[in-house]
Structure formats: C-alpha cells, structure tokens
Amino acid sequence: RDWMAKALERTSQRMERDGEFFARMPLRTPQERREADERLSEMLSPMLEKYSALVGRKPEAVRFNSARTRWGSCNRSTREIRFSRYLLLLPQFCVEHVVAHEMAHLLVADHSPRFYAVMDRIFPQWKQARKATREAVEAGQSIG
C-alpha cells in the first residue's frame, strides 16, 4: 500500500512537471501550429539531409504533430517520419538525436542490437543526448 501511494505521488509529480514543460509552447490555434511547423521544418531540413546520406535512405514524407508522449515516430513501410512540434523546446543536440533515431528506423524497425549499431555509427553520442533530453524536460529547460 505504501509503495503504491509513493508510486502514484511520483507519477503525479512527473505529469505536473511535464505539463509545465509543454505549456511553454502553446499550440492551440492553427496559426501557432503553422508557425511551429515552419520553424521545425527549417531546423530539421539540414539534419534530415545529413542523416539521409548516412543511412542511405530518404523519408517519403515528413510530418509534424503535437505529440507529448514521443518525440518522433517512423513508419518503415511507408517511410513516413513524424516529429513532435515540441522538439522546438529542446536543445539542438537533443533534436538531432531524435532525427538520427527516426532515420535509423528506416533501416531497422525495432530497437534491437542491430538498431543501436546503426545509431553508434551515425550518432555516437546518442546515449548522452537521450539523457540530456530527459534532464531538459525534468529541469523545465527550453530553447524556444
């Protein structure tokens, strides 16, 4: 019982902290979303070119959403990559990690040792970037 109460409290605190982080970038109106899409497209374009060359594949489509539970996703069969507009709240090093991660999924669909071998090759600092992303959200840091 005590363990459950503590776990619920930790979850509640995390949800509050994460809500404060994401609230830093309002995306309520179509105009706010369009502006975020433009900024994100400009930021990601050179990264997508770089990692397309490194993995030897290009995405068929790149789309943006307002996901709060994942920074990006890749549909390997359609070669469509989606990125959360909230990437704009992260340091560029962290954003580049997400781009590299999703581009690696164009080669390997899962998170197997083979996937992480690709990550080691194209973005060797992925562990540091993943940690920095978690720390940025926890600290409420923002670049936007």
C-alpha positions as CSV (number, residue, x, y, z in Angstrom):
1,R,0.0,0.0,0.0
2,D,2.8,2.4,0.9
3,W,4.6,1.6,-2.3
4,M,1.5,2.2,-4.4
5,A,0.9,5.6,-2.7
6,K,4.5,6.6,-3.4
7,A,4.3,5.5,-7.0
8,L,1.1,7.5,-7.5
9,E,2.7,10.5,-6.0
10,R,5.8,10.2,-8.3
11,T,3.5,9.8,-11.3
12,S,1.5,12.8,-10.3
13,Q,4.6,15.0,-9.9
14,R,6.0,13.8,-13.2
15,M,2.8,14.6,-15.0
16,E,2.7,18.1,-13.5
17,R,6.3,18.7,-14.4
18,D,5.8,17.5,-17.9
19,G,2.7,19.6,-18.3
20,E,4.6,22.7,-17.3
21,F,7.4,21.9,-19.8
22,F,5.0,21.5,-22.7
23,A,2.9,24.5,-21.7
24,R,5.9,26.7,-22.6
25,M,4.9,26.4,-26.3
26,P,1.2,26.9,-26.9
27,L,-0.2,25.1,-29.9
28,R,-3.8,25.8,-29.5
29,T,-4.5,27.7,-32.8
30,P,-3.9,26.7,-36.4
31,Q,-1.6,29.8,-36.7
32,E,0.6,28.7,-33.7
33,R,0.9,25.2,-35.2
34,R,1.8,26.6,-38.7
35,E,4.5,28.8,-37.1
36,A,5.9,25.9,-35.2
37,D,5.8,23.7,-38.3
38,E,7.8,26.4,-40.3
39,R,10.4,26.7,-37.5
40,L,10.7,23.0,-37.1
41,S,11.0,22.4,-40.9
42,E,13.8,24.9,-41.1
43,M,15.6,23.4,-38.2
44,L,15.2,19.8,-39.3
45,S,15.9,20.2,-43.0
46,P,19.7,20.1,-42.8
47,M,19.6,17.3,-40.2
48,L,17.4,15.2,-42.5
49,E,19.8,15.7,-45.4
50,K,22.8,14.7,-43.2
51,Y,21.2,11.5,-41.9
52,S,19.6,10.6,-45.2
53,A,23.2,10.5,-46.6
54,L,24.4,8.5,-43.6
55,V,21.7,5.8,-43.7
56,G,21.4,5.8,-47.5
57,R,17.6,6.4,-47.5
58,K,15.3,9.4,-47.5
59,P,11.9,9.6,-45.9
60,E,9.0,9.7,-48.3
61,A,7.2,12.2,-46.1
62,V,8.0,14.2,-43.0
63,R,5.0,15.4,-41.0
64,F,4.6,17.2,-37.7
65,N,2.2,16.6,-34.8
66,S,1.7,17.8,-31.3
67,A,2.6,14.5,-29.6
68,R,3.7,14.8,-25.9
69,T,4.5,11.1,-25.4
70,R,7.0,10.6,-28.2
71,W,9.4,13.0,-29.9
72,G,9.2,11.2,-33.2
73,S,8.0,8.1,-35.0
74,C,8.8,6.2,-38.2
75,N,6.6,4.1,-40.3
76,R,9.1,2.0,-42.1
77,S,6.7,0.5,-44.7
78,T,5.6,4.0,-45.9
79,R,8.9,5.7,-45.0
80,E,7.0,8.4,-43.3
81,I,8.5,10.1,-40.3
82,R,6.6,12.3,-37.8
83,F,8.1,14.7,-35.4
84,S,6.5,16.4,-32.4
85,R,6.4,20.2,-32.6
86,Y,7.6,20.2,-29.0
87,L,11.1,19.3,-30.3
88,L,11.3,23.1,-30.6
89,L,11.6,23.2,-26.8
90,L,14.7,21.0,-26.7
91,P,18.4,21.9,-27.2
92,Q,19.6,21.2,-30.8
93,F,21.8,18.3,-29.7
94,C,18.7,16.5,-28.4
95,V,16.7,17.3,-31.6
96,E,19.5,15.9,-33.7
97,H,19.4,12.7,-31.7
98,V,15.6,12.3,-32.4
99,V,16.2,12.9,-36.1
100,A,19.1,10.3,-36.2
101,H,16.9,7.9,-34.2
102,E,14.0,8.1,-36.6
103,M,16.2,7.9,-39.7
104,A,17.9,4.8,-38.3
105,H,14.4,3.2,-38.2
106,L,14.3,3.5,-42.0
107,L,17.0,0.7,-41.8
108,V,15.9,-1.2,-38.7
109,A,12.3,-1.2,-37.5
110,D,12.9,-2.3,-33.9
111,H,15.3,-1.4,-31.0
112,S,17.5,-4.5,-31.4
113,P,21.3,-4.5,-31.1
114,R,21.4,-4.0,-34.9
115,F,19.4,-0.7,-34.5
116,Y,21.8,0.5,-31.8
117,A,24.8,-0.5,-34.0
118,V,23.4,1.9,-36.7
119,M,22.9,4.6,-34.0
120,D,26.5,4.1,-32.8
121,R,27.7,4.6,-36.4
122,I,25.5,7.7,-37.3
123,F,25.2,9.4,-34.0
124,P,27.7,8.0,-31.5
125,Q,26.6,10.4,-28.7
126,W,23.0,9.1,-28.6
127,K,23.2,8.0,-25.0
128,Q,24.3,11.4,-23.9
129,A,21.6,13.1,-26.0
130,R,18.9,10.8,-24.6
131,K,20.0,11.6,-21.1
132,A,20.1,15.3,-21.9
133,T,16.6,15.2,-23.3
134,R,15.3,13.7,-20.1
135,E,17.2,16.2,-18.0
136,A,15.9,19.1,-20.1
137,V,12.3,18.0,-19.5
138,E,12.8,17.4,-15.8
139,A,14.5,20.7,-15.3
140,G,11.9,22.5,-17.4
141,Q,14.6,23.9,-19.7
142,S,13.6,25.3,-23.1
143,I,15.3,26.9,-26.0
144,G,12.1,28.2,-27.5
